[in-house]
Amino acid sequence: MPKSDFWDKLKTRLIEVSNAAADFTEEQAVVGKLKFDILNLNRKIDRNKHDIGDIVLQICRSDAPYNPLDDGEVRKRIANIGDLEAQIDSKRAEIARNVDEIRSRRKPSPKPAAASAPRPAPPPTPKEAPKKPAAAPAKPAAPVAAKKPPARKPAAKTVKKPG
């Protein structure tokens, strides 16, 4: 192989690797931002759930016969949670679209001709030597009596004196 051919192939491969690294970095940046957005939306959902719980607790403590679903604030928070969940689904779909788009930009690198050729079969293994008869089994060891741990004294009960 001429020297210039080697350097040309090396240069081409380095460019491919650097482009793949750039695409991967871009993909991770986009996905990371969207995942952070999803995290913030989940925090908003948790906040709304917490607020609904506070409202229901106040209703329960008031001893008044009252349905929490009749409260406009509770209904507003429930609707808000539904909107936030829809935004999360949208962000997840956006992650999938962006990942597919970035990965589709990558061109499959051409395989070298040597890699596409079939590999030669491995050399045949020499015949195994006949096995020697196994030696007589050794005498089993005498069983060892398990040692018991030393007996523990019960812990003294401490009584706190008032005052």
C-alpha positions in Angstrom: 0.0 0.0 0.0 1.5 3.3 -0.9 2.1 5.8 1.8 -0.3 8.4 0.5 -3.1 5.9 0.2 -2.6 5.1 3.9 -2.8 8.7 4.9 -5.8 9.4 2.7 -7.7 6.5 4.4 -6.6 7.7 7.8 -7.8 11.2 7.1 -11.1 9.9 5.8 -11.6 7.8 8.9 -10.7 10.6 11.2 -13.3 12.9 9.5 -15.9 10.1 9.8 -15.2 9.7 13.5 -15.2 13.4 14.2 -18.5 13.8 12.4 -20.0 10.9 14.3 -18.8 12.5 17.6 -20.4 15.8 16.6 -23.7 14.1 15.7 -23.7 12.2 19.0 -22.9 15.4 21.0 -25.7 17.3 19.2 -28.1 14.4 19.9 -27.2 14.3 23.6 -27.6 18.1 23.9 -31.1 18.1 22.2 -32.2 15.1 24.2 -30.8 16.5 27.5 -32.7 19.8 27.0 -35.9 18.1 26.3 -35.5 15.8 29.3 -34.9 18.8 31.5 -38.1 20.3 30.1 -39.9 17.1 31.0 -38.5 17.2 34.5 -39.8 20.8 35.0 -43.2 19.8 33.7 -43.3 16.9 36.1 -42.4 19.3 38.9 -45.4 21.5 37.9 -47.6 18.4 38.0 -46.4 17.5 41.4 -47.0 21.1 42.6 -50.6 21.0 41.3 -51.2 17.7 43.0 -49.9 19.1 46.2 -52.2 22.1 45.9 -55.2 19.8 45.3 -54.3 17.9 48.4 -54.1 21.1 50.4 -57.5 22.1 49.2 -59.0 18.7 49.9 -57.4 18.7 53.4 -59.0 22.1 54.2 -62.4 20.8 53.0 -62.1 17.7 55.2 -61.2 19.7 58.2 -64.1 22.1 57.8 -66.6 19.3 58.6 -68.9 20.7 55.9 -70.5 18.3 53.4 -68.6 19.3 50.3 -67.5 17.7 47.1 -64.0 18.7 46.2 -64.8 18.4 42.5 -67.3 21.2 42.9 -64.5 23.5 43.7 -63.4 25.6 40.7 -59.8 25.7 41.9 -59.6 21.9 42.1 -61.1 21.6 38.6 -58.6 24.2 37.3 -55.7 22.3 38.7 -56.9 18.9 37.3 -57.2 20.5 33.9 -53.8 22.0 34.3 -52.3 18.6 35.1 -53.9 17.2 31.9 -52.3 20.0 29.9 -48.9 19.4 31.4 -49.2 15.6 30.8 -50.0 16.4 27.1 -46.9 18.6 26.9 -44.8 15.8 28.3 -46.1 13.4 25.7 -45.3 16.0 23.0 -41.7 16.4 24.4 -41.2 12.7 24.3 -42.3 12.5 20.7 -40.0 15.4 19.9 -37.1 13.5 21.5 -37.9 10.5 19.2 -38.2 12.7 16.1 -34.9 14.5 16.8 -33.0 11.3 17.5 -34.3 9.7 14.3 -33.4 12.8 12.3 -29.9 13.1 13.7 -29.2 9.4 13.3 -30.5 9.4 9.7 -27.9 12.0 8.8 -25.2 9.5 9.5 -24.1 7.7 6.4 -23.1 4.1 6.9 -19.4 3.9 6.3 -18.3 1.8 3.4 -16.9 -1.6 4.5 -13.4 -2.4 3.3 -13.3 -5.2 0.7 -11.4 -7.4 3.1 -14.2 -7.3 5.6 -16.8 -8.4 3.1 -14.8 -11.4 2.0 -15.6 -14.7 3.8 -13.3 -15.6 6.6 -11.2 -18.7 6.2 -12.2 -21.7 8.2 -10.2 -22.3 11.4 -7.5 -24.9 11.2 -8.6 -28.4 12.3 -7.8 -29.3 15.9 -5.4 -32.1 16.6 -7.0 -35.3 17.9 -7.2 -35.4 21.6 -4.9 -37.7 23.5 -6.7 -40.6 25.2 -7.7 -39.7 28.7 -6.0 -41.3 31.6 -8.2 -43.2 34.1 -9.2 -41.0 37.0 -7.3 -41.5 40.2 -9.1 -43.1 43.2 -11.1 -40.6 45.1 -9.5 -39.2 48.2 -10.9 -40.0 51.6 -13.6 -37.6 52.6 -12.4 -35.2 55.3 -13.8 -35.7 58.8 -16.7 -33.4 59.4 -15.8 -30.3 61.4 -18.1 -29.5 64.2 -19.5 -26.0 63.8 -18.4 -23.7 66.6 -21.1 -21.9 68.4 -20.6 -18.2 69.0 -20.1 -17.2 72.6 -23.3 -16.5 74.5 -24.1 -12.8 74.7 -25.3 -11.1 77.8 -28.6 -9.4 77.4 -28.3 -5.7 77.1 -29.1 -3.7 80.1 -32.3 -1.7 79.8 -31.7 2.0 80.4 -34.5 4.0 81.9 -34.6 7.7 81.5 -35.3 9.6 84.6 -37.9 12.4 84.2 -36.6 15.8 84.8 
